[in-house]
């Protein structure tokens, strides 16, 4: 690969992350979307600057290009989510650019030249000039830089390096005051390296049943008043909504079916052209010849197993979001057995003899001619198959519980079998087919998509429903139209996704513009249309007692269980005589254990993470039982049996690594906080299109 190709393979849209927060995108000067996109007005505001829809659309196209060049094909089904992610990146890009101007941060040509031509060029440039031993070929690299054919690519590289220099300078400014002191380094070394062993007794609060705890409403209100800070809330909203799915209509499906029928006629009338040539010319999916088990066939084709012949073309057949013509090139014997069966699952009453008697009676009725399919629909307790007359479709060995599987793979085909008992109850089974065939198939596939006319009709239906809901209420309108009315969880103004509904900043913005019981504008999210009403409005402040009463109740119960555990642990300490292993014989709720080789910052064997335990163990006097220690799970008594001494030599060998790690963590945190504050100060507003 030549240098020109190598440079082209480098993404021209560089994401330059410094501390994981300064995310910048190169803007190529000759890119012009003005002919592709007309200004639809303002899409948002950043620090008082109005952002035109055109400016953001240009950035959005760059964002999509960057995703593609990093191997992530954007999912059009989640277009709104992708746009909002791009908007967040755009906001950070704008704020960082403003910071460069505010603080006078620049990158000179000399600095850029030194990076490219210096002793240690960036890895993304040198990686293409490594030999098989990983040695950098400096001569080839410099020859490529001097090659006039690479001028345009070199300009892009210079722009990328300029952005990197700017970002690093900004981070250096933001994190200039960050230091790590010697005591802090030593503390972290101790936390992670000094090992301890200890015996302990735990009285876990979870051993006490809730019924053991007594409390009054006054106790609950007292806890609520003392801990009101725990129940602070941001302003939030709840919606009730109905969904209209935009999906292909019968006319859309018929149009695809007609296209496939016409293709089939051409195939049948053209004896010279191969099926592959029609696939390549007509299919929405690339050509492939696949050997598959029957459970990989479309359901309509599965029903024809046993009748399919080599050379046969079947279809059009619909399956999921596509319709196709399937050519059976070959049927071969496979190594996996499949069965197709129908069953009726009878209700499990707890009286096995009565259950068997009922199953036997039904079996005899079916053997006597009673319709299996209708009976399954009427009495089967398996909701997944009852609606299909008991039909389970095809399944391989190993998928069903053993008694059921044995009946399906060993019993006669076409006959109703005697009752079979499983953990779910008694089944009456009828095996309808068995096969181990595999199929070599080619296919012409057309995606089933909705037409603009269908989308418009569904939108009109949603608008009409909204008018009806405003007149008679959303619940009544939903009942009239046989639609499901659902309710969201509370959400704040900061979110981009409405719980249960999906990503739609437009819906969030509208929810905070309107008042209680107002209907929001009909909103399209991906392939769904949402009709929503605001059902709850909460302002900033402390949640009302009644709304958090159950939370308060759970907290009070847990607090009182800690009191019980403290009483128990004090009693145990007074009676152990220094031997913690006696604790379970003193109190059945006590647990004795040994924790070996744990550190202040690590997991404790048998207990997990509990800093109260490890901290009190570290400061304890060896071989002495501690005072009661309140941990995450209950109260402890701890006896430290071993604690390693501080190793000065080990500390010095790890000191620099620990210091650098702490510095990097603090710089990253500072960068994140800087960006969060910048976004907050900028009063960012986003006005997405529905």
C-alpha positions in Angstrom: 0.0 0.0 0.0 1.5 3.4 -1.0 1.6 6.4 1.3 -1.2 8.1 -0.5 -3.5 5.2 0.2 -2.2 4.8 3.7 -3.0 8.4 4.5 -6.4 8.1 3.0 -7.1 5.2 5.2 -6.5 7.4 8.2 -9.9 8.9 9.3 -9.9 12.5 8.2 -12.3 13.2 11.1 -10.1 12.8 14.1 -11.6 12.4 17.5 -8.9 13.8 19.8 -9.7 12.9 23.4 -7.7 14.6 26.1 -8.7 13.3 29.6 -11.6 11.7 27.9 -13.6 14.9 27.6 -12.2 17.4 24.9 -13.7 15.8 21.8 -12.9 17.7 18.7 -13.8 17.3 15.0 -11.8 18.6 12.1 -13.8 20.7 9.8 -12.5 20.3 6.2 -12.6 23.7 4.6 -13.8 22.7 1.2 -16.8 20.7 2.4 -20.0 22.4 1.4 -23.4 21.1 2.3 -25.3 24.3 1.3 -26.5 22.8 -1.9 -27.8 19.7 -0.1 -29.4 21.4 2.9 -31.5 24.5 3.2 -31.6 26.5 6.4 -34.6 25.4 8.4 -34.0 28.1 11.1 -32.4 27.8 14.5 -31.8 24.4 16.0 -30.3 25.5 19.3 -28.3 28.1 21.3 -24.9 27.8 22.9 -23.7 30.6 25.2 -26.1 33.0 23.5 -25.0 32.1 20.0 -27.9 30.9 17.8 -27.0 27.7 15.9 -28.5 27.4 12.5 -29.9 24.0 11.4 -27.5 24.2 8.4 -24.4 24.6 10.6 -25.4 21.6 12.7 -26.3 19.5 9.7 -22.8 20.0 8.3 -21.3 18.9 11.6 -23.8 15.9 11.7 -22.7 14.7 8.3 -19.1 14.8 9.5 -20.1 12.9 12.6 -21.7 10.2 10.5 -18.6 10.0 8.3 -16.4 9.6 11.4 -18.7 6.8 12.6 -18.5 5.0 9.3 -14.7 5.3 9.0 -14.4 3.8 12.5 -16.5 0.8 11.4 -19.8 1.9 13.0 -22.5 2.1 10.4 -25.2 4.5 11.7 -28.5 2.8 12.5 -31.2 4.8 10.7 -33.8 3.3 13.0 -32.2 5.3 15.8 -31.7 8.5 13.8 -32.9 10.8 16.6 -30.6 9.2 19.2 -27.7 9.6 16.8 -28.5 13.2 16.1 -28.7 14.0 19.8 -25.3 12.3 20.4 -23.9 14.4 17.6 -25.5 17.5 19.2 -23.7 16.8 22.5 -20.4 16.5 20.6 -21.2 19.7 18.7 -21.8 21.5 22.0 -18.5 20.4 23.4 -16.7 21.3 20.2 -18.2 24.8 20.3 -17.3 25.4 23.9 -13.8 24.2 23.5 -13.3 26.5 20.4 -14.7 29.4 22.5 -12.2 28.5 25.3 -9.3 28.7 22.8 -10.3 32.2 21.9 -10.9 33.3 25.5 -7.6 32.1 26.8 -5.6 32.9 23.7 -4.6 29.3 23.0 -2.9 28.8 19.6 -0.9 26.2 17.8 2.0 27.6 15.7 3.2 26.2 12.4 6.5 25.5 14.1 4.9 23.4 16.8 3.0 21.4 14.2 6.2 21.0 12.1 8.1 19.7 15.2 5.4 17.1 15.9 5.5 15.7 12.3 9.2 16.0 11.7 10.4 15.5 15.3 12.1 12.5 16.8 8.8 10.9 17.9 6.0 11.4 15.4 2.5 10.4 16.4 1.8 6.7 16.3 -1.1 7.1 13.8 1.5 8.4 11.3 4.3 6.0 12.0 2.3 2.8 12.1 2.3 2.5 8.3 6.1 2.6 8.2 6.9 -0.2 10.5 8.8 -3.2 9.2 8.0 -6.8 10.1 10.1 -6.5 13.2 8.3 -3.4 14.4 11.2 -1.0 13.5 10.2 2.4 12.2 11.5 3.2 8.7 12.3 6.9 9.1 13.6 7.3 5.5 10.4 6.0 3.9 8.3 8.2 6.3 10.2 11.3 5.3 10.1 10.5 1.6 6.3 10.2 1.8 6.0 13.5 3.6 8.0 15.2 0.8 6.1 13.5 -2.0 4.0 16.3 -3.7 1.2 13.8 -4.4 0.5 13.7 -0.7 0.0 17.5 -0.2 -3.7 17.4 0.4 -3.4 14.5 2.8 -0.6 16.2 4.7 -2.8 19.3 5.1 -5.4 17.1 6.8 -2.8 15.6 9.1 -1.5 19.1 10.0 -5.1 20.2 10.9 -5.5 17.1 13.1 -2.2 17.7 14.9 -3.2 21.4 15.4 -6.4 20.3 17.1 -4.4 17.9 19.3 -1.9 20.6 20.4 -4.8 23.0 21.2 -6.6 20.4 23.2 -3.5 19.5 25.2 -2.8 23.2 25.9 -6.3 23.7 27.2 -6.1 20.7 29.4 -2.8 21.9 30.8 -4.5 25.2 31.6 -7.5 23.6 33.2 -5.4 21.2 35.3 -2.5 23.5 36.1 -3.1 23.6 39.8 -3.4 19.8 40.3 -0.8 18.2 42.5 -0.5 15.0 44.5 1.3 15.2 47.8 3.6 12.7 49.3 1.2 11.7 52.2 -1.5 11.1 49.5 0.8 8.8 47.5 1.8 6.9 50.7 -1.9 6.6 51.8 -2.8 5.0 48.4 0.1 2.6 48.6 -1.0 1.5 52.1 -4.7 1.2 50.9 -3.7 -1.1 48.1 -0.7 -3.0 49.4 -0.8 -3.6 53.1 -2.4 -7.0 53.7 -4.3 -8.1 56.8 -5.9 -11.2 58.3 -8.7 -11.0 60.8 -11.4 -13.0 62.5 -14.8 -11.5 62.7 -18.4 -11.9 63.9 -21.2 -10.5 61.8 -24.8 -10.0 62.8 -26.4 -9.3 59.4 -29.5 -7.0 59.6 -31.1 -9.1 56.9 -31.5 -12.1 59.2 -34.3 -10.2 61.0 -37.8 -10.4 59.4 -39.6 -7.1 58.8 -42.4 -8.4 61.1 -40.0 -8.2 64.0 -39.7 -4.4 63.7 -42.3 -2.2 65.3 -42.8 1.5 64.3 -45.5 4.2 64.1 -46.3 6.9 61.5 -44.7 9.3 63.8 -41.4 7.3 63.5 -41.7 7.6 59.7 -42.4 11.3 59.7 -39.5 11.9 62.2 -37.1 10.0 59.9 -38.5 11.9 56.8 -38.0 15.3 58.5 -34.5 14.5 59.7 -33.4 13.1 56.3 -35.3 15.4 54.0 -32.1 15.9 51.9 -32.4 12.3 50.8 -35.7 13.1 49.1 -34.8 16.1 47.1 -36.1 16.1 43.6 -35.6 18.0 40.4 -38.6 19.1 38.4 -40.0 16.2 36.6 -42.9 15.0 34.4 -44.9 11.9 33.8 -46.7 11.1 30.6 -49.5 8.8 29.5 -49.2 7.8 25.9 -50.4 5.7 23.0 -48.1 4.4 20.2 -49.0 4.1 16.6 -46.5 1.9 14.8 -45.6 3.0 11.3 -45.4 -0.3 9.4 -46.1 -1.5 5.9 -49.8 -1.7 5.0 -51.4 -4.5 3.1 -51.0 -2.3 0.0 -47.3 -1.9 0.6 -47.0 -5.7 1.1 -49.0 -6.3 -2.1 -46.8 -4.0 -4.1 -43.7 -6.0 -3.0 -45.5 -9.3 -3.7 -46.4 -8.1 -7.2 -42.7 -7.1 -7.8 -41.6 -10.6 -6.7 -44.3 -12.3 -8.8 -43.1 -10.5 -11.9 -39.5 -11.5 -11.1 -40.6 -15.1 -10.8 -42.3 -14.9 -14.2 -39.1 -13.6 -15.7 -37.1 -16.4 -14.1 -39.5 -19.0 -15.4 -39.4 -17.6 -18.9 -35.7 -17.2 -19.1 -34.0 -20.6 -19.3 -30.5 -19.1 -19.9 -30.1 -16.7 -17.0 -29.0 -18.1 -13.7 -30.9 -17.5 -10.5 -27.8 -15.8 -9.1 -28.0 -13.2 -11.9 -31.6 -12.3 -10.8 -30.4 -12.1 -7.2 -27.6 -9.7 -8.1 -30.0 -7.6 -10.2 -33.1 -7.6 -8.0 -32.4 -8.6 -4.4 -32.1 -6.1 -1.5 -29.5 -8.5 0.0 -26.3 -9.6 -1.6 -26.1 -13.0 -3.2 -25.3 -16.0 -1.1 -25.9 -19.8 -1.2 -26.5 -21.0 2.3 -26.8 -24.5 3.8 -29.3 -24.2 6.7 -31.2 -26.3 9.1 -35.0 -26.1 8.8 -35.4 -23.9 11.8 -33.5 -21.2 9.9 -36.1 -21.2 7.1 -38.9 -18.7 7.0 -42.0 -20.0 8.9 -44.0 -20.3 5.6 -41.2 -22.5 4.2 -40.9 -24.6 7.3 -44.5 -25.7 6.9 -43.5 -27.2 3.5 -40.7 -29.4 4.9 -41.1 -32.9 3.4 -42.5 -31.5 0.2 -39.6 -29.4 -1.0 -37.8 -30.6 -4.0 -34.4 -29.7 -5.5 -34.7 -27.0 -8.2 -38.0 -25.7 -6.8 -38.6 -22.0 -6.4 -41.0 -21.1 -3.7 -42.7 -17.7 -3.0 -43.3 -14.9 -2.6 -43.1 -15.7 1.1 -43.3 -13.1 3.9 -41.2 -13.4 7.0 -40.5 -10.6 9.5 -39.7 -7.3 7.6 -39.0 -9.0 4.3 -40.5 -11.0 1.5 -38.7 -13.3 -0.8 -38.4 -16.0 -3.5 -36.5 -19.1 -2.3 -34.8 -21.5 -4.6 -34.2 -25.0 -3.1 -30.9 -26.1 -4.8 -30.5 -29.2 -2.8 -31.9 -31.2 0.2 -29.3 -33.2 2.2 -29.3 -35.3 5.3 -28.2 -33.3 8.4 -26.7 -34.4 11.7 -29.4 -32.7 13.8 -32.9 -34.0 14.4 -35.9 -31.7 14.5 -39.5 -32.3 15.5 -42.7 -30.3 15.0 -45.4 -30.9 17.5 -48.6 -29.5 19.0 -49.5 -29.8 22.7 -52.2 -29.0 25.2 -50.9 -28.1 28.7 -53.4 -28.7 31.5 -53.7 -26.7 34.6 -51.6 -27.9 37.5 -53.9 -28.0 40.6 -51.5 -29.6 43.2 -53.5 -32.8 43.2 -51.5 -35.0 40.9 -54.1 -37.9 40.8 -56.8 -35.5 39.8 -54.6 -33.8 37.2 -53.7 -37.2 35.7 -57.4 -38.2 35.6 -58.4 -35.0 33.8 -55.5 -35.4 31.3 -56.5 -39.0 30.6 -60.1 -38.0 30.0 -59.0 -35.3 27.6 -56.7 -37.8 25.8 -59.5 -40.2 25.3 -61.8 -37.5 24.0 -59.1 -36.5 21.5 -58.5 -40.1 20.4 -62.3 -40.3 20.0 -62.3 -37.5 17.4 -62.4 -34.2 19.4 -60.6 -31.4 17.4 -57.1 -31.0 18.8 -56.5 -27.5 17.5 -59.8 -26.1 18.8 -59.3 -27.8 22.1 -55.8 -26.4 22.5 -57.1 -22.9 21.8 -59.9 -23.3 24.4 -58.1 -25.1 27.3 -54.3 -25.1 27.0 -52.5 -23.2 29.7 -49.5 -22.5 27.5 -50.2 -18.9 26.2 -47.4 -19.1 23.7 -48.8 -22.0 21.7 -52.5 -22.0 22.6 -53.4 -19.2 20.1 -51.8 -21.3 17.4 -53.9 -24.4 18.2 -51.1 -25.8 20.3 -48.5 -25.7 17.5 -44.9 -25.2 18.8 -43.3 -25.1 15.4 -40.0 -26.9 14.7 -37.5 -27.4 17.4 -34.2 -29.4 17.8 -33.3 -31.9 20.4 -32.2 -30.4 23.6 -34.6 -27.5 23.6 -37.5 -29.1 25.5 -37.5 -30.7 29.0 -36.6 -34.4 28.7 -40.0 -36.1 29.2 -41.5 -33.8 26.6 -38.5 -34.3 24.2 -38.7 -38.1 24.5 -42.3 -38.1 23.5 -41.7 -35.8 20.6 -38.6 -37.6 19.2 -39.7 -41.2 20.0 -43.4 -41.2 19.7 -45.4 -41.8 16.5 -46.0 -39.0 14.0 -49.6 -37.9 13.5 -51.1 -39.6 16.6 -52.2 -38.1 19.9 -50.0 -39.5 22.7 -51.0 -40.4 26.2 -50.5 -37.7 28.9 -46.8 -36.8 29.6 -45.9 -35.2 32.9 -43.3 -32.5 33.3 -42.6 -29.9 35.9 -45.2 -27.7 34.2 -48.0 -30.2 34.5 -49.6 -32.8 32.2 -49.2 -32.4 28.4 -51.2 -34.0 25.6 -48.8 -34.1 22.6 -49.3 -34.7 18.9 -46.2 -34.9 16.8 -46.9 -33.5 13.4 -43.6 -34.0 11.7 -39.9 -35.0 12.1 -36.9 -34.3 9.9 -33.1 -34.1 9.9 -33.0 -32.4 6.4 -30.7 -29.5 5.6 -31.4 -27.2 2.7 -29.1 -25.5 0.2 -31.0 -22.3 -0.7 -30.6 -19.1 -2.8 -33.0 -16.2 -2.3 -34.2 -13.0 -3.8 -35.3 -10.7 -0.9 -37.2 -7.5 -0.9 -37.5 -5.4 2.3 -41.1 -4.7 3.4 -41.1 -0.9 3.9 -43.9 1.5 4.4 -44.7 4.0 1.7 -45.0 7.8 2.3 -48.7 7.4 1.8 -48.9 4.8 4.6 -46.8 7.0 6.9 -49.1 10.0 6.2 -52.2 7.9 6.8 -50.9 6.6 10.1 -49.9 10.2 11.1 -53.4 11.3 10.3 -54.9 8.5 12.3 -52.7 9.6 15.3 -53.8 13.2 14.9 -57.5 12.1 14.8 -56.9 10.0 18.0 -55.3 13.0 19.7 -58.5 15.1 19.0 -60.7 12.3 20.3 -58.5 12.0 23.4 -58.8 15.7 24.1 -62.5 15.3 23.9 -63.2 12.2 25.9 -59.9 11.5 27.7 -56.9 9.5 26.7 -57.9 6.3 28.5 -61.4 6.3 27.1 -60.1 7.1 23.6 -57.6 4.2 23.8 -60.4 1.8 25.0 -62.6 3.0 22.1 -59.8 2.3 19.6 -58.6 -0.9 21.3 -55.2 0.7 21.9 -52.9 0.3 25.0 -52.5 3.4 27.1 -49.1 3.3 28.9 -47.4 5.6 31.4 -43.8 6.7 31.7 -41.6 6.8 34.8 -40.8 10.4 35.9 -38.1 12.1 33.9 -36.3 15.4 34.2 -35.6 18.2 31.7 -32.0 17.1 31.4 -32.7 13.8 29.8 -32.8 13.0 26.1 -34.9 9.9 26.3 -38.3 9.5 27.8 -38.5 6.2 29.8 -40.4 3.6 27.9 -40.9 5.9 24.9 -37.3 6.3 23.5 -34.9 9.1 22.5 -36.7 12.3 21.7 -35.4 15.6 23.1 -38.3 17.3 21.3 -40.8 15.3 23.4 -38.8 16.2 26.6 -38.7 19.9 25.7 -42.5 20.0 24.9 -43.3 18.2 28.2 -41.6 21.0 30.1 -43.3 23.7 28.1 -46.9 22.5 28.7 -48.9 22.1 31.9 -50.7 19.3 33.7 -53.2 17.3 31.6 -52.1 19.1 28.4 -51.6 17.0 25.3 -48.3 17.3 23.6 -47.9 17.7 19.8 -47.9 14.4 18.0 -44.3 13.2 17.9 -42.5 10.8 15.5 -39.8 8.7 17.1 -38.1 6.3 14.7 -40.9 4.3 13.2 -43.5 5.1 15.9 -45.9 8.0 16.4 -46.5 9.1 19.9 -49.7 10.7 21.3 -48.9 11.8 24.8 -50.6 13.7 27.7 -48.8 15.1 30.8 -50.2 13.3 33.8 -47.9 14.5 36.6 -45.9 17.7 37.2 -43.4 18.0 40.0 -41.4 21.1 40.8 -37.9 21.4 42.4 -37.8 20.7 46.1 -38.4 17.9 48.6 -40.8 15.1 47.6 -44.0 14.9 49.5 -44.1 12.5 52.4 -46.9 10.5 50.9 -45.1 10.0 47.6 -42.0 8.5 49.4 -43.7 6.9 52.4 -42.8 3.4 51.2 -39.1 4.4 50.8 -39.1 6.0 54.3 -40.8 2.8 55.7 -38.0 0.6 54.2 -35.3 3.0 55.6 -36.9 3.0 59.1 -37.2 -0.8 59.2 -33.6 -1.1 58.2 -32.5 1.4 60.8 -34.4 -0.5 63.5 -32.8 -3.7 62.4 -29.4 -2.1 62.9 -30.5 -1.3 66.4 -31.4 -5.0 66.9 -28.0 -6.1 65.5 -26.2 -3.7 67.8 -27.9 -5.1 70.9 -27.1 -8.6 69.7 -23.4 -7.8 69.0 -22.9 -6.2 72.4 -24.4 -9.2 74.1 -22.1 -11.5 72.1 -19.0 -9.5 73.0 -19.8 -9.7 76.7 -20.0 -13.5 76.5 -17.2 -14.7 74.1 -14.4 -14.6 76.6 -12.1 -13.4 73.8 -13.0 -16.4 71.5 -15.1 -15.1 68.5 -15.8 -18.6 67.3 -18.2 -19.0 70.2 -20.5 -16.3 68.8 -22.9 -18.7 66.8 -23.6 -20.6 70.0 -24.4 -17.4 71.9 -26.7 -16.0 69.2 -28.0 -18.0 66.3 -28.1 -14.9 64.1 -24.3 -14.4 64.5 -21.9 -15.6 61.8 -18.2 -16.3 62.6 -15.7 -15.9 59.8 -12.0 -15.5 58.8 -10.8 -12.9 56.3 -7.3 -13.4 54.9 -5.0 -11.2 52.8 -7.4 -8.3 52.4 -6.4 -4.6 52.0 -8.1 -1.3 52.8 -9.1 -0.8 49.2 -9.9 -4.4 48.2 -12.6 -7.1 48.6 -12.9 -9.0 51.9 -13.3 -12.7 51.4 -16.9 -13.6 52.3 -18.0 -10.0 52.8 -17.2 -8.1 49.6 -16.3 -4.4 49.8 -16.9 -2.8 53.3 -14.5 0.0 54.1 -15.8 0.3 57.7 -14.6 -3.3 58.3 -11.2 -2.9 56.6 -10.5 0.6 58.1 -11.3 -0.6 61.7 -9.3 -3.7 61.1 -6.3 -1.7 60.0 -6.3 0.6 63.0 -7.1 -2.2 65.5 -4.7 -3.5 68.2 -3.7 -7.0 67.1 -5.4 -9.9 68.8 -7.9 -7.7 70.6 -11.6 -7.8 70.0 -12.9 -4.4 68.6 -15.8 -2.4 69.8 -19.0 -3.0 67.6 -18.4 -1.7 64.1 -21.3 -0.6 61.9 -20.8 -1.9 58.4 -22.9 -2.0 55.2 -24.6 -5.3 56.1 -24.8 -5.1 59.9 -22.6 -4.9 63.0 -19.1 -6.6 63.3 -16.7 -7.6 66.0 -13.2 -7.7 64.6 -10.0 -9.3 65.8 -7.0 -8.4 63.8 -4.6 -11.4 63.7 -2.0 -10.1 61.2 -1.1 -6.8 59.6 2.0 -6.4 57.3 4.5 -3.7 58.1 5.1 -0.8 55.8 7.8 -1.8 53.2 9.8 1.3 52.4 11.6 -0.4 49.4 8.4 -1.6 47.9 6.9 1.8 48.3 9.8 3.5 46.5 9.5 1.1 43.6 5.8 1.9 43.1 5.8 5.5 44.1 6.1 7.1 40.6 3.5 4.8 39.1 1.0 5.6 41.9 1.7 9.3 41.6 1.2 9.3 37.8 -2.0 7.3 38.2 -3.4 9.7 40.7 -2.4 12.7 38.6 -4.1 11.3 35.5 -7.3 10.5 37.5 -7.4 14.0 39.0 -6.7 15.7 35.6 -9.4 13.7 34.0 -11.9 14.6 36.7 -10.9 18.2 36.5 -11.4 18.2 32.7 -14.8 16.6 33.1 -15.9 19.1 35.8 -14.6 22.0 33.6 -16.7 20.8 30.7 -19.8 20.2 32.8 -19.5 23.7 34.2 -18.9 25.1 30.8 -22.1 23.4 29.5 -24.0 24.6 32.5 -22.8 28.2 32.2 -23.5 28.2 28.4 -27.2 27.7 29.0 -27.4 25.3 26.1 -30.8 25.0 24.4 -31.7 22.4 21.8 -34.7 22.6 19.5 -34.8 19.3 17.6 -37.3 18.7 14.8 -40.1 16.1 15.4 
